[in-house]
């Protein structure tokens, strides 16, 4: 990648639509919060904790992810974690972000729902006031838990309905197909919430189809295995169902052996609404610009692809029409002033 293209992907306006806020918790902040809250950690230093980030698959990542979340106890903890992510996102020229959060990870430890939501939400509001960044919260159900547990979580969250715009489905994909959560997603749909789900990362293309047909999701998180099913790929393109792809996550969790093997370019060539995102950046080795630079260095992507990915990120976002158009105009103005 030449310097001009590197400058473009770093400076272009973009939206991030697949970020687990607990996955932005850097080891340094984990230790600071552990000290503040008198939480004992199984690691004696930042270095030993970071060295433990050697995952073999999704489950081995989740084990340490949940351990890291144990330091989050107060509203200020959730605020500080979210604020740290938003600062990084702003440096990467992220103009809009839709944050996944996992309340069951916290309520199971006795942390109240209002503590979780209010801390995250307040940081998003401050980012809007200070930088003009827009943001929203998406409550995710943990798919390795029961649908009844998801219903309980939704009920606990309803007093704060004005602070989240949608629901998602994350955690261990294999063995937990989307249809396991058909009833709770139907309820969320009745409530007017946006619907998204992780599918087709470790799980098969059939999980993508059932997320669409049974859960009626509007976006597929990951979805990189869709190319194994030509009819499904054609459907995703025809219906303009966005995929929130996370390249460095796919590399770290061995969905691909190396980034040069990633199918992002094939997904774009198939006419899919592909976006680039960071997933769990503290654990997977990079925030937004890290993902863009690594992917553009590994694949024969061009300035035109960069512009398409920037546009896609806002087209796929849950934005009102005027705000979306304002961001698309920013993208157009930015690229009109670039040569590469």
N, C-alpha and C positions, 0 to 999 in steps of 0.2 A: 504494500500500500504506500503510495507516495504521500509527501507531506501535505499537499493540498487536500487530498481526500481524508487524511487523518484529521485535519483541521475542520473539515466539513462535518464529519460524524461526531466530533467533540462539541462543536459549537451550535449545531442545528437544534431548533426547538423540538422537543419530543415529549411523549407521555409514557409513563410506566404503569402497566396494567396487571402485572403479575409480580407482586412483592409481598412476601410474608413478613410483617413488621417484626415478629419475634426472630426471624432469620436475618435481621440486620444488626442483631446484638453482638457487637464486637467483643473479643476477649477482655480488652481493657475496661470496657464498661461493665461487663459481667463481674469482674473483680471489684470495681468501684461500688457497684450496687450490693455485692455480697458483703463488703465491709460495712457499708451504710446500714444494711439490714441484719447484720450478724448471722449471715447464712454460711454454713460450712460447705466448701467445695471439695471435690475429689481430686483437684489439681492444685499444686503448690505455687504455680506461677502462670503468668500470661503465656509464657513460651510453651510450657507443658500442655496447657489447654489447646493452644493453636496447633501443636504437634499432633494432637489427638484427632484433628480434622482430616483423617485419612479414611475415607469411606469406601466400602466395597459395593454398597447398594443403597437403595432408599431407606431401608430399615436401619442400617447401621448409622446413617445420618440422623434419622429421627430420634434414635436413642440419645445421642449427645445434644441434639436440639432441645429436647424436653428437659434435659438436665440443666442446660443453660438458662432456660426460662424460669427455673426455680428461684432465681434472685429477684424476680419481679413481684413485688408485694404491695406497693403503694401507688396511688394515682401519679405521684411525682416520678416514680420509676418508669411508668408507661409513657409519661410525657417526655422524659429525658431520652428514652430509647427512640421514640418517634422523632423527636427534634433532631437527634444525631443523624438519623436517616435522611430527613428532609433537607438538612444542610448539605449532605453529600449529593443528594438529587439535584438541588439547586445549582451546585457547582458543575454538574453534568448537563445543565440546561434542560432539566426536566421541568416542564411548565405545568403539567397536571399529573397527579398520581392517584391510583385507586388501591388502597391498602387492604390486604387480607389480614385478619386477625383471628386467633384461635381461642375463643373464650373458655372452651372446655379444658384446655391446658391449665388454665388459671383457677376456674371455679372448682375444679377437682382438688385444688390445694387450699381451698377456703378463701380465695380472693373473690371479692364480690364483683358482680357484673358491672356495676357503676364505676368502680375503680378502674377497670380495664378500659371501658368505652370512653369515659370522660377524659382519662389521661391522653389517649391517642387522639381523640377528637379535638381537644384543646390545642395540641401541638399543630394539627392541621389548620385550625383557625388562625393561629399566630403566624404560620407560614403565608397564609393568604394576606393577612394584614401587612406583614413586613415586606414580602417579595412579590405579591400578586399571584403566587402559585395557587392553583386550585387543587382540591383533593377531596376524597370521599373514602368511606369505610365499607368494606364487604366482610360480613361475618361468615366464617367458614365452619362447617361441621366436620368433625374428625370421623373419617369413614371407617376406622377400625373399631369405633364404638357403635352402640346400637342406634336405631332410628328413634327409639323412645328417648334416649339421652339427647338426641338432636331436638326433639320436640320440647323437652324440658329446657334446653338452652334457649330455644326460640322464645319460650314463654318468659324466661328471665330477662331476655333482651327487649321485650316489647315496650317497657316503659321508656326506652331510649331509642325508639323507632325513628325519631327525627334525626338521629346521629349516624345511621347507616343506611346505605342505598340498596344493598343486595345481599345475597347469600351465595356461598360457594361450598365446594366439597374437596377436602384435601386429606393429607396423611397417606397411610399405606394403601396403594392402589390395588395390588394383586390380591385376589380373593374377596374384594369388596366392590362389586359392580355397582354402577349408578342406581340401578333399579331397587337396591336395598333402601334407598331414601326417597322412593316415589311419593309417599304420602306427605312427608314434611315439605318436599319441594312444591307439591300441589298447594299446600297451605300457604307457603311463601308467595306463590304466584297469585293466589287470591288476595294477598295483602298488598300486592302491587310492587313487590321487591324485584329487582333485577336478579337473574339467575345465571350462574356460571358453574363450571365443574372441571376439576382435573380429570383428564382422560387421555389414553393413548400415549403415555410416557413409558411406564413399565407394563401397563395393561394393554390388551389387544385393541385393534381398531373397532371391534364390536362394542367396547366400552364407550367409544365416541358416539356410535350410532344410538346406543341406549341413553346416553346423556341428552341427545337431541330428541329422541322419540318418547322417552319415558319422563325425563326431568324437564324437557322443553327449555334447555339452557339457550342463552343468547350468544355465549362465547365458550370456546373450548380452551382450557388452560393446558398448555403443552401441545398435545395432538399430533406430535411428529410422526407417529406410526400410521397416520391416515393413508400414506402413500402405498401401504400394503394392500389397500382396497380401492381399486380404480373407481368403482361406482360411488363410494363414500367421498373420495377426493373430488369427484365431479359435483357431487351434491354440495359439499362445503363451498366450492367455488361459485356455484350457481346461486346459492342462498346467501352468499357473502357472510358466512359464519367466521368471525375472527379466530385466529389461533394466537395465544400468548406464549410465544416460544422463548425458551431460556437457554441459550447456547452453552454458557459455562457450567450451568447446572447439569445439562445433558452430558457434558464431558466429565464432570466430577463424579456423577453417579453412574458412569460407564454405559449410558445409553448409546454413546458413540465412543470409539476408542481414541479418536483424535478429531479435532475440529475440522480438519480438511475433509473428513468423511460426513460432516453434518449435512442434512438434506434441506437446509434453509433455502438455498438457491432453487432447488427443485420445487419446493413449496411455492415460492414466488412465481416460478415459470408455469406452475399449474394454475395460476390465477387466484391463489388463496390470499386472504387478507391476513398476512403474517405480521406480527409485531415482535420486537426484541425487548427482552426484560431480564431482570437480574435474579428473580426467585428468592433465594436466601443468600444475599451477597456476602455476609460476614463469613459464611461457611463454604461458599463455592468460588471464592477467589475473585470477586469483582462486582462493582456496581454497574450502572447503565453504560457509561462510556467504556469501561473495561470490556463489557460484553460486545459492544459495537466494534471496538478496535481489534479484539482477538478474532472476531468472526470475519471482519473485512480483511484481516491479514491472512486468514486461513483459506478463504474462498475467493473466487474471481468476481467479487461484487464491485459495482461501479457507483459513480455519483448519482445515476438515475435510480439505482437500487436504494441508496441512502434516502433520496427524496421520497421514494415510494414507502419506505419503512416509516419515515417521519409522518407522512400523511396517514398511513394506515393506523398509527398509534392514536391519532385523534379521531379518525373515523370509527375506530373500535371502542372508543371511550363512551361512558355513560354521561354524556354532556348534553345540555340544552343546545338547540340549534344555533343561537347567536354566539355562544361561547365556543362551540366547535368551529364555527366559521371564522371567528377571530383568530383561533389558533392555526387553522389552515391558511389563513392570510399571512400569518407570521412565517409559516413554512415557505410559502410562495415568495414572500419578500426576501427571506434569507437566501434561498437558492438563486433568486434573480441577481443577487449581488456576488455570487461565487463563480469561480472558474476552476475546473479540474478536468 
